Amino acid sequence: MLTKLLKMTAWPMTPPQPYSFFHILLSLAGISFSICLAVFLHRRKADPIRLLFFCGLFLAVSEVYKQLFLTLAVHPGVYDWWYFPFQLCSIPMYLCLLLPFLPAGGRKAVCAFLQDFGLLGGFLALAEPSGLMHPYITLTLHGFIWHFVLIFAGFTAAFSGEAGRRARDFLPGLSIFLVCCLIALFINWAAGPDTNIAMFYISPYHPSSQIVFHQIALKIGIFWGNALYVAAAAAGAFLIHMGLRKLPVRRRS
């Protein structure tokens, strides 16, 4: 019954081309709506922690649908580990669900991650959208909407004031990122060289599939390609952190 229901949503489509009219229009509309909604709710004094928790719930429900759809409708009975939800853009789902139950220090670290690395992942995925285009309407929309939610969550975290505005406030979010990189690297290593698993795109066995860093890995080696990828992601997140210092915040009582 579940498989039948999932197949009813398997509406086929020709995967849109990156930088096509569809990609550019949907991205601009989604980004604009996400930022405007975050601004509107900030001005309405909505509780940012509650908003972020609901973001986590939405992401979790949509991820369950995606995993079931891929396993039961697209590749019946076969699980594709490439889609295991432990990428940079997947981590906000777990953190948003944990957020209300964390002490103050944990909330600050999570909000810093959502603001800096969540926005980085959301914007970069939309800027290089090849991983978002699928031969099914629901999967393609899932990919775009997921990253719009990351942008909304990132700005909501920024407006909350929890992420901090000083340079050193970047460090708690960076710590979460580096721990996740180590976990991802362990998963990739344990899976072995014969799988297509590449959590965080830092497989120890294969060059990164990410544009630019794939070529770097081919030229100077997989280890240094992965190291540069992690360093570049951290640098990009730091630039976002420093660039958002002028945003207004509402201190929570």
Secondary structure, DSSP 8 states (H G I E B T S, - for coil): -HHHHHHHT--B-----TTSHHHHHHHHHHHHHHHHHHHHHHHTT--HHHHHHHHHHHHHHHHHHHHHIIIIIISTT---GGG-S-STTTHHHHHHHHGGGS-HHHHHHHHHHIIIIIHHHHHHHHHSGGGG--SBHHHHHHHHHHHHHHHHHHHHHHHHSTT-SSGGGHHHHHHHHHHHHHHHHHHHHHH-TTS---GGG--SSS---STTHHHHHHHH-HHHHHHHHHHHHHHHHHHHHHHTTTS------
